[in-house]
Amino acid sequence: MNHSFVICIKNDEFPVSLEKRKLYQVILDVEAEIHNQYRIIDESGEDYLYPREYFVEADLSDSTEQAVIEAA
């Protein structure tokens, strides 16, 4: 699959925009990756850049990933 998911583990500077322990889908952004950031759709419903250190990668099975995508 071509999707990437991360779990928020830190939200010190963005407590309204990010929820700890929540799963977020990463939007491919090569420029963001160069700057050690992820582009995600946050709690506002818009996509923004956040430091990679605020997340850990979520290794989802294909069936779980598909279920998450379909639930969106």
Buried (B, 14 or more C-beta within 10 A) or exposed (E): EEEBBBBBEBBEEBEEBBBEEBEBBBBEBEEBEEEEBBBBBBBEEEBBBBEBEBBEEBEBEEEEBEEBEEEE
